[in-house]
Each structure stands twice: as C-alpha cells, then as structure tokens.
C-alpha cells in the first residue's frame, strides 16, 4: 500500500463527499479508491469510512485520520517545494483565498507577489467566509484575506496579519456625469437615508450582507433590496447599467475610479469599520512560497498600497 496515495484518496473523498467523484478527481477507478481506503483501515485497524449505499461520512476515528492526512500531505507538498526552491528563489503554487469584497486587494497582492518572486504561482480564489475558514482548517487554502473578527468561530487556530480597515459607500449614478476626472466623491450620507431607495445587495448568506443589515438595523430602518447577488461584478454592473444603487466597501469602489458617471458617498451614522487581514493556519509549517507571501503582507510599501485602494480611498 502506498500510504501517501491512500491518504490523498481519503482527503479527496472528504472533499467531494462521493466515491465516484473522488475517484475521478484522483484519476483512478472507484474500486481502486475503495480498495485503497480498506487497506488504510487495515493499516490502522479502525473503521474510517461509514459505508452505506452512498458515502455516509467518516467515523470519529476516520476524522482523526483525516486531520493527520491533511497535515502529512501539506508537509509533503512543502518538502517538494523546498527541494525545488533555491535559497532566495521560492518556487511553487500558493492558494490565496479572499472574501468577495476583498478580491480586488487579493488580486493586487498576488500580482505584486508574483512580480517579486517569479517562481511562485499564486492561485486566487473568491470564497465565502465560511468556505475560506474551512479551507484554512483543512489546509487546502494557504493564505486567506477576510474578516479577522470572525477568527475562532470554527475553533481553528489561526494567525492574522492586519491589512486595512474597511469603510462603506453608497455607489450610485452621478446626477451630472463627467468625461474627465473619473469617479465623483460625494458628501457623507446617513444609512437611514437609503431606506426606500432601489438597492443591489449581496445575498443573505454572505458575511458582508450581515454587516450591511446590522448597519441598517442600528440606523433604525429596514431595507428590502431591489436586487440580490453573490457576485461583486454584478453589484457594480447593476449600478452602471440599471437604476439601482449599491452599498460597497472601499476596496470595491476603488475598482471603478475611472468611471465619471458614478458617484460614491461615504456612509455614516453608524460609522461602520471592518478590520480585514490575512490569515493562515497556526499549526502548519509554512511553505517557502507562504513565507515570501507573509513577508510581503507585512511590507510597509504594500500596506500603503492596500490602504490607498480600500477604506476611505484617501490616495
């Protein structure tokens, strides 16, 4: 039995929750995957997989084997990366996940990291907060950019590197579009003044939506959105092409700075401030690529760049 391969199959089964899909992802037949898992059970002398007509989950012992499998495969990937890297030239993939509202900053970060270290291949993924936290826990995500005030909700031991504090804006079509100068910055507007306006907001399961809803509740108003979406691109395009406005954090408003037909108004009463930071698993040894990413995440020039494209967009 190839232990690493069998552990890989176990992780794939947990990820796909289906014998056939897990086998396909591992490029083997379903009987081969089942036989490898039975050999794994024989090796550890425990039942790992709950078996029924379909996949029924892992036993408590199986969950313990899974956690060890994730760590072992993580260390195996780190060793491969170490052996391919030179002293000052880290090489290998790096999975960077971000909540949708932080994707513009994650994209800038990944591009700057790749420019600094050509041997690193960043993979940038947009994930909900829950999926991002699960990815960190299962070591399928190396570095995550999200809401640091949620750390500890899943019990996963995480390390955090603060990046910026997010502020919120009403984005709407400007009364007088301009052809030069880009995005227009309007006067402050209170949250309660948005009541009754047609709004496009993120869908309720998104953490950002809970932040926005809490602000409306504090302001003493209830808002029924005209549109909902889980896509940040849809939020922006709905304002550009339709008759709705949207509530967006500075990191998203910063992506439409060249649009003179749009106006962004800082929201106030209440003052909503959301800390955003990079997070990684505290118990897993960082790869060479992750070490390079963490160095950049703490670099003063990068932090100034991130602040200029988020928050109050002061630059």
Buried (B, 14 or more C-beta within 10 A) or exposed (E): EEEEBBBBBBBBBBEBEBBEBBBBBBEBEBEBBBBBBBEBBEEEEBBBBEBEEEBEEBBEBBEBBBBEBBBBBBBEBBEEBEEEBEEEEBBBEBBBBBBBBBBBBBBBBBEBBBEBBEBBBBEBBBBBBBBBBBBBBBBBBBBBBBBBBBBEEEEBEBBBBEBBBBBBBBBBBBEEEEEEEBBBBBEEBBBBBBBEEBBBBBEEEBBBBBBBBEBBEBBEBEBEBBBBBBEBEBBBBBBEEBEBBBBBBBBBBBBBBEBBBBBBBBBBBBEBEBEBBBBBBEEBEBBBBBEBBBBBBEEEEBBEBBBBBBBBBEE
